[in-house]
Amino acid sequence: MISRRKFVTGSLAALAVPAAAAKLVTEERKPPVRLRPAADAATASTLAVGLVNNTGNDTVYAYVTGQAIDNNNALMLLEADGQTPYYPPSPSSTNQPVPVNCAIPLNASGGAAKPITIPHLAGARIWFSIGSPLTFQLNPGPALVEPSVTNPSDPNIDLQWDFAELTYNSAQLFANISMVDFVCIPIGLSLADSSGGQQSAAGLPNGGLDTVCSGLSAQASADGQGWGQLIVTNGGQNLRALSPTNGIVMDSSLFSGYYDSYVSQVWSMYSSATLSVDTQASFGTVTGQVSGGELTFSGVGSFGQPSAADIFGCNSGPFNPAGMSAEMLAILPRLAAAFNRSTLLIDSSQPDGENPSDYYTNAITNHYARIVHATALDHRGYAFPYDDVAPTGGADQSGAVSSGSPSLLTVTLGSVH
């Protein structure tokens, strides 16, 4: 198995430097979500979380993993009581079992929320599995070996499992639903703060996975591309739908050349027109034009033509953030989002300021993201790594909730009623 450690760090619109520069990723090449601007008051040392089972199945487990901020960022899991932090020791060899039971049983479907308590955590996840517990393992470090959807020998490969992501630090809570890696179980978030404020991210409806898979199959029939290969089944039923990035991990030839004609049209357009990118940071709005085969922002840097894998993953080829200046790191997510949403031919000012209904309207686009957003109850939720890009004051796409004074985070597995 591949060990993976993730760090969640802050809101894209508020920061110039994207997450890829601040987060270690060893399996899924996903830049993190980023925190909203910090609140003045410190948060409580622990957070109350309610876990609601609306799956229709009475056998559901939850797990909480992350780095304990108040304990030198030590790897932490919650024990099965949902209250006791467990700090695993470093094993002497790889792929060792977690020696403590960390499977938190949820109440029966339709029943009351299961209360748990978490301390300040960075890069945290609340994982869920239906029907059977998940297998986590430990490598020396300690490092947590997490479930993988791209490793055929993973012991969890045939199970229904999913997760929500969060960071809870002294400034605030930031949580989001993520479908950057795959779609499986509907997860919704509801956040109440100490002043009585309420936020939510509704997630997918019950049956949402089947809707997504049906959309992928229809798109494959329409354009002859490999969208149907993203569908994973087990026992004749849809198990999950992989993102294009993870589909490419499974088959490196998948979507090869898919974006080439669109990229060529973009390069042709901006050989004479000027592209404006609002960095939403101190750099202001910068302009670029294609010259010598590269999209060049004068005095800042340039981008070569990205491949489909570069566009879907947002951090390879010309979108690899390694060595980029802070100003280039502010341009990168907005350019990558424009390619995923295919808005560069209809708007020379990015982030695109039009209605999100203009996203994904080109025949060549990230149809996985299009289908995921169309299926979600409120049309929100991360479907590619920079799905939090929006014009200033524009509609949120990311399915995030945040507060400097959170009092209760409710995570609902299965459609929110």
C-alpha positions as CSV (number, residue, x, y, z in Angstrom):
1,M,0.0,0.0,0.0
2,I,1.0,3.6,-0.4
3,S,1.2,5.7,2.7
4,R,-0.5,9.0,2.4
5,R,-0.4,12.1,4.7
6,K,-2.5,15.2,4.0
7,F,-2.5,18.7,5.4
8,V,-5.4,21.0,5.0
9,T,-4.4,24.7,5.0
10,G,-6.8,27.6,4.0
11,S,-9.1,29.5,1.4
12,L,-7.8,30.0,-2.1
13,A,-9.6,33.3,-2.5
14,A,-7.9,34.7,0.6
15,L,-4.3,33.4,-0.1
16,A,-1.9,33.9,-2.9
17,V,-0.1,30.7,-2.5
18,P,-2.1,27.5,-3.3
19,A,-2.2,24.4,-1.2
20,A,0.1,22.4,-3.4
21,A,3.0,24.4,-2.0
22,A,2.0,23.7,1.6
23,K,0.8,20.1,1.6
24,L,2.5,16.7,1.3
25,V,0.6,14.3,-0.9
26,T,2.0,10.8,-1.7
27,E,-0.9,9.1,-3.3
28,E,-3.6,11.5,-4.7
29,R,-2.1,14.6,-6.3
30,K,-4.6,16.9,-4.8
31,P,-3.8,20.5,-3.6
32,P,-5.7,21.1,-0.3
33,V,-8.5,23.3,0.5
34,R,-7.4,26.4,2.4
35,L,-8.7,28.1,5.5
36,R,-10.8,31.2,5.6
37,P,-9.3,34.3,7.1
38,A,-8.6,33.8,10.7
39,A,-11.0,34.9,13.4
40,D,-9.9,37.0,16.3
41,A,-11.0,34.8,19.1
42,A,-9.4,31.4,19.9
43,T,-11.6,28.3,19.4
44,A,-12.3,25.8,22.2
45,S,-9.7,23.0,22.6
46,T,-12.2,20.4,21.5
47,L,-15.2,20.4,19.0
48,A,-18.5,18.5,19.3
49,V,-19.3,16.5,16.2
50,G,-22.5,14.6,15.5
51,L,-22.4,11.7,13.0
52,V,-25.8,10.9,11.5
53,N,-26.5,7.6,9.7
54,N,-29.1,8.0,7.0
55,T,-27.8,5.2,4.8
56,G,-30.6,2.7,5.2
57,N,-27.9,0.3,6.6
58,D,-27.6,-0.2,10.4
59,T,-24.0,-1.3,10.2
60,V,-21.9,1.8,9.6
61,Y,-18.5,2.7,11.0
62,A,-16.7,6.0,11.3
63,Y,-13.0,6.8,11.8
64,V,-11.2,10.1,12.6
65,T,-7.6,10.7,11.6
66,G,-5.4,13.7,11.5
67,Q,-2.4,15.5,13.0
68,A,-2.9,16.7,16.6
69,I,-2.0,20.4,16.5
70,D,-1.7,20.7,20.3
71,N,0.5,17.6,20.5
72,N,3.3,18.5,18.1
73,N,1.3,17.5,15.1
74,A,1.5,13.8,16.2
75,L,-0.5,11.3,14.2
76,M,-3.8,10.8,15.9
77,L,-6.8,8.5,15.6
78,L,-9.9,8.5,17.8
79,E,-10.7,5.3,19.6
80,A,-13.9,3.5,19.2
81,D,-15.6,5.5,22.0
82,G,-15.4,8.6,19.7
83,Q,-13.8,10.5,22.6
84,T,-10.3,9.2,23.4
85,P,-7.4,10.3,21.2
86,Y,-5.0,7.6,20.3
87,Y,-1.4,8.3,19.3
88,P,0.1,5.2,17.7
89,P,3.8,4.4,18.3
90,S,6.1,3.9,15.3
91,P,6.2,0.3,14.3
92,S,9.4,-1.5,13.4
93,S,8.2,-2.5,10.0
94,T,5.7,-1.5,7.3
95,N,2.0,-2.4,7.0
96,Q,1.5,-3.2,10.7
97,P,-2.1,-3.3,12.1
98,V,-3.3,-0.4,14.3
99,P,-3.3,-2.1,17.7
100,V,-6.3,-0.2,19.1
101,N,-9.9,-0.4,18.0
102,C,-10.7,2.9,16.2
103,A,-13.9,1.9,14.5
104,I,-16.6,4.1,15.8
105,P,-20.0,2.4,15.4
106,L,-22.8,4.7,14.3
107,N,-26.3,4.4,15.5
108,A,-28.9,2.6,13.4
109,S,-30.1,4.3,10.2
110,G,-32.6,7.0,10.9
111,G,-31.6,7.2,14.6
112,A,-30.0,9.9,16.7
113,A,-26.6,11.4,15.8
114,K,-23.6,9.6,17.3
115,P,-21.7,12.2,19.4
116,I,-17.9,12.4,19.1
117,T,-15.3,14.9,20.3
118,I,-12.2,15.9,18.4
119,P,-9.2,18.1,19.5
120,H,-7.5,20.6,17.3
121,L,-6.5,18.7,14.1
122,A,-4.8,19.5,10.9
123,G,-5.3,17.5,7.7
124,A,-8.1,15.6,9.3
125,R,-10.6,13.2,7.8
126,I,-13.8,11.6,9.1
127,W,-14.0,8.3,7.2
128,F,-17.1,6.1,6.9
129,S,-17.6,2.6,5.8
130,I,-20.9,0.7,5.2
131,G,-21.3,-3.0,6.1
132,S,-17.7,-3.7,7.3
133,P,-14.9,-1.9,9.1
134,L,-12.1,-0.3,7.3
135,T,-8.5,-1.5,7.5
136,F,-5.8,1.1,8.4
137,Q,-2.2,0.2,8.8
138,L,0.9,1.8,10.2
139,N,4.4,2.4,8.7
140,P,7.5,3.5,10.6
141,G,7.3,7.2,11.6
142,P,4.5,6.5,12.5
143,A,2.8,7.1,9.2
144,L,-0.8,6.0,8.5
145,V,-1.5,3.7,5.6
146,E,-4.9,4.9,4.5
147,P,-7.5,3.1,2.3
148,S,-6.8,3.5,-1.4
149,V,-9.1,3.4,-4.4
150,T,-6.3,2.9,-6.9
151,N,-4.4,0.0,-5.3
152,P,-6.2,-3.3,-6.4
153,S,-4.5,-5.2,-3.4
154,D,-5.9,-2.7,-0.8
155,P,-8.0,-4.7,1.7
156,N,-10.7,-2.0,1.5
157,I,-10.9,-2.0,-2.3
158,D,-14.3,-3.8,-2.5
159,L,-15.9,-1.9,0.4
160,Q,-18.2,1.2,0.4
161,W,-16.2,3.9,2.0
162,D,-15.8,7.7,1.8
163,F,-14.7,10.7,3.9
164,A,-15.1,14.4,4.7
165,E,-12.1,16.6,5.3
166,L,-11.5,19.2,8.0
167,T,-9.0,21.3,9.8
168,Y,-9.8,22.6,13.3
169,N,-7.2,24.9,14.8
170,S,-7.1,27.7,17.3
171,A,-8.5,30.2,14.7
172,Q,-11.4,28.3,13.2
173,L,-13.0,25.1,11.8
174,F,-12.9,24.5,8.1
175,A,-14.6,21.4,6.7
176,N,-15.5,20.3,3.2
177,I,-17.0,17.4,1.3
178,S,-14.6,16.2,-1.4
179,M,-15.2,14.3,-4.6
180,V,-11.8,15.2,-6.0
181,D,-10.7,11.5,-5.7
182,F,-14.0,9.6,-6.2
183,V,-17.7,9.5,-5.6
184,C,-19.2,6.9,-3.4
185,I,-21.4,7.6,-0.3
186,P,-23.5,10.8,0.0
187,I,-22.0,13.0,2.8
188,G,-23.5,16.3,4.0
189,L,-22.2,18.9,6.4
190,S,-24.1,21.2,8.8
191,L,-22.2,23.7,11.0
192,A,-23.7,25.7,13.9
193,D,-21.7,28.4,15.6
194,S,-21.9,29.9,19.0
195,S,-23.7,33.0,17.8
196,G,-26.5,30.9,16.3
197,G,-25.3,31.0,12.7
198,Q,-25.9,28.0,10.5
199,Q,-24.0,26.8,7.3
200,S,-24.5,23.7,5.3
201,A,-23.1,21.7,2.3
202,A,-25.8,19.3,1.2
203,G,-23.8,16.8,-0.8
204,L,-25.2,14.1,-3.0
205,P,-28.8,12.7,-2.7
206,N,-29.4,9.1,-1.9
207,G,-28.8,7.3,-5.2
208,G,-26.3,10.0,-6.2
209,L,-23.6,7.5,-7.1
210,D,-25.9,5.8,-9.6
211,T,-26.9,9.2,-11.1
212,V,-23.2,10.1,-11.5
213,C,-22.4,6.7,-13.1
214,S,-25.4,7.1,-15.4
215,G,-24.1,10.5,-16.5
216,L,-20.6,9.1,-17.1
217,S,-22.0,6.3,-19.3
218,A,-24.1,8.8,-21.3
219,Q,-21.1,11.1,-21.8
220,A,-19.0,8.1,-23.0
221,S,-21.7,7.3,-25.5
222,A,-21.9,10.9,-26.6
223,D,-18.2,11.6,-27.2
224,G,-16.5,8.1,-27.4
225,Q,-14.1,9.0,-24.5
226,G,-13.3,6.9,-21.5
227,W,-15.8,8.3,-19.0
228,G,-17.3,4.9,-18.5
229,Q,-14.0,3.5,-17.4
230,L,-14.2,5.7,-14.3
231,I,-17.1,3.5,-13.0
232,V,-16.1,0.8,-10.5
233,T,-18.6,-2.0,-9.8
234,N,-18.8,-4.9,-7.3
235,G,-21.3,-7.7,-7.5
236,G,-23.1,-6.0,-10.4
237,Q,-23.7,-2.8,-8.4
238,N,-22.0,0.6,-8.7
239,L,-19.3,0.8,-6.0
240,R,-17.7,4.2,-6.8
241,A,-16.9,6.5,-9.7
242,L,-13.2,7.6,-9.9
243,S,-12.1,11.1,-10.8
244,P,-10.3,11.4,-14.1
245,T,-7.0,11.8,-12.2
246,N,-7.5,8.5,-10.5
247,G,-8.8,6.9,-13.7
248,I,-5.5,7.9,-15.3
249,V,-3.6,6.3,-12.3
250,M,-5.4,3.0,-13.2
251,D,-4.8,3.4,-16.9
252,S,-2.2,5.9,-18.0
253,S,-3.6,6.0,-21.6
254,L,-7.0,7.2,-20.4
255,F,-8.0,10.6,-21.8
256,S,-4.6,10.9,-23.7
257,G,-5.0,13.8,-26.1
258,Y,-8.5,14.6,-24.8
259,Y,-7.9,18.3,-24.2
260,D,-5.5,18.9,-27.1
261,S,-7.9,20.6,-29.5
262,Y,-9.3,22.8,-26.8
263,V,-5.9,23.8,-25.6
264,S,-4.9,24.6,-29.3
265,Q,-8.0,26.9,-29.6
266,V,-7.0,28.7,-26.4
267,W,-3.5,29.1,-27.6
268,S,-4.7,30.5,-30.9
269,M,-7.1,32.9,-29.3
270,Y,-4.6,34.3,-26.9
271,S,-1.9,34.7,-29.6
272,S,-3.8,37.9,-30.5
273,A,-6.1,38.5,-27.5
274,T,-5.0,39.2,-23.9
275,L,-5.9,37.0,-21.0
276,S,-6.6,38.8,-17.7
277,V,-6.3,36.9,-14.4
278,D,-7.3,38.5,-11.1
279,T,-4.9,36.9,-8.6
280,Q,-7.3,38.0,-5.8
281,A,-4.1,38.9,-3.9
282,S,-1.6,41.8,-3.6
283,F,-0.5,41.2,-7.2
284,G,-3.8,42.4,-8.5
285,T,-4.9,41.6,-12.1
286,V,-2.1,40.3,-14.4
287,T,-2.3,39.9,-18.2
288,G,-0.9,37.2,-20.4
289,Q,-0.5,36.4,-24.0
290,V,0.8,33.4,-26.0
291,S,4.2,34.0,-27.4
292,G,6.8,31.5,-28.6
293,G,4.4,28.7,-27.8
294,E,3.9,29.6,-24.2
295,L,1.2,31.6,-22.3
296,T,3.4,34.3,-20.9
297,F,2.6,36.8,-18.1
298,S,5.2,39.5,-18.7
299,G,7.7,39.8,-15.9
300,V,6.1,36.9,-14.0
301,G,6.4,33.6,-15.8
302,S,4.9,31.4,-18.4
303,F,2.9,28.2,-18.9
304,G,3.3,25.6,-21.6
305,Q,0.4,23.7,-23.1
306,P,-1.1,21.4,-20.5
307,S,-2.2,17.8,-21.2
308,A,-5.4,16.3,-20.0
309,A,-3.7,14.7,-17.1
310,D,-2.1,18.1,-16.2
311,I,-5.5,19.8,-16.3
312,F,-7.4,17.1,-14.3
313,G,-4.7,16.8,-11.7
314,C,-3.8,20.6,-11.6
315,N,-0.2,19.9,-10.4
316,S,1.9,18.3,-13.2
317,G,3.5,19.6,-16.4
318,P,3.1,23.4,-16.6
319,F,0.9,23.3,-13.5
320,N,3.7,21.8,-11.3
321,P,4.0,24.4,-8.5
322,A,7.6,23.4,-7.7
323,G,9.9,26.5,-7.9
324,M,7.1,28.9,-8.9
325,S,7.1,32.4,-7.5
326,A,4.2,33.5,-5.2
327,E,2.7,35.4,-8.1
328,M,2.8,32.4,-10.4
329,L,1.3,30.4,-7.6
330,A,-1.6,32.8,-7.5
331,I,-2.2,32.5,-11.3
332,L,-1.9,28.7,-11.4
333,P,-5.2,27.7,-9.6
334,R,-7.2,30.2,-11.5
335,L,-5.8,29.1,-14.9
336,A,-6.2,25.4,-13.9
337,A,-9.8,26.0,-12.9
338,A,-10.6,27.8,-16.2
339,F,-9.3,24.8,-18.1
340,N,-11.3,22.3,-16.0
341,R,-14.5,24.4,-16.5
342,S,-13.6,25.2,-20.1
343,T,-14.3,28.9,-19.8
344,L,-11.2,30.4,-21.5
345,L,-12.8,30.7,-24.9
346,I,-15.9,32.5,-23.6
347,D,-14.3,34.8,-21.0
348,S,-10.9,36.5,-21.3
349,S,-11.1,37.6,-17.7
350,Q,-10.5,34.9,-15.1
351,P,-11.8,33.7,-12.7
352,D,-14.9,33.6,-14.9
353,G,-17.4,36.1,-13.6
354,E,-20.4,34.7,-15.2
355,N,-23.0,32.4,-13.7
356,P,-21.7,28.9,-12.9
357,S,-24.2,27.6,-15.5
358,D,-21.6,28.8,-18.0
359,Y,-19.1,26.2,-16.6
360,Y,-18.6,23.0,-18.5
361,T,-20.6,24.1,-21.5
362,N,-17.8,23.3,-24.1
363,A,-18.0,19.8,-25.5
364,I,-14.4,19.3,-24.2
365,T,-14.4,19.8,-20.5
366,N,-14.2,18.0,-17.2
367,H,-17.4,16.1,-17.5
368,Y,-16.8,14.3,-14.3
369,A,-16.9,17.6,-12.5
370,R,-19.9,18.7,-14.5
371,I,-21.9,15.6,-13.6
372,V,-20.9,15.8,-9.9
373,H,-22.0,19.4,-9.5
374,A,-25.2,18.7,-11.4
375,T,-26.0,15.8,-9.1
376,A,-25.2,17.5,-5.7
377,L,-28.3,18.8,-4.0
378,D,-26.9,22.3,-3.8
379,H,-24.5,21.8,-6.8
380,R,-21.5,22.2,-4.5
381,G,-18.6,20.0,-3.5
382,Y,-14.9,19.7,-4.6
383,A,-14.8,17.9,-8.0
384,F,-11.3,18.9,-9.0
385,P,-8.4,20.3,-6.9
386,Y,-9.0,24.0,-7.4
387,D,-12.8,23.9,-7.4
388,D,-12.7,26.6,-4.7
389,V,-11.8,29.2,-7.3
390,A,-14.5,31.8,-7.8
391,P,-14.6,35.4,-8.7
392,T,-14.6,37.8,-5.8
393,G,-18.2,37.7,-4.4
394,G,-19.0,34.8,-6.8
395,A,-20.9,31.6,-6.1
396,D,-19.1,29.0,-4.0
397,Q,-18.5,25.7,-5.7
398,S,-16.5,23.9,-3.1
399,G,-19.0,22.6,-0.5
400,A,-17.2,24.0,2.5
401,V,-18.3,25.3,5.9
402,S,-16.2,27.4,8.2
403,S,-16.4,29.4,11.5
404,G,-14.2,31.0,14.0
405,S,-16.6,30.0,16.8
406,P,-18.0,26.5,15.9
407,S,-20.2,24.8,18.4
408,L,-21.4,21.7,16.5
409,L,-20.4,20.1,13.2
410,T,-23.0,17.5,12.0
411,V,-21.8,15.1,9.4
412,T,-24.6,13.2,7.7
413,L,-23.9,9.9,5.9
414,G,-26.7,9.4,3.3
415,S,-28.8,12.2,2.0
416,V,-29.7,15.1,4.3
417,H,-33.4,15.0,5.1
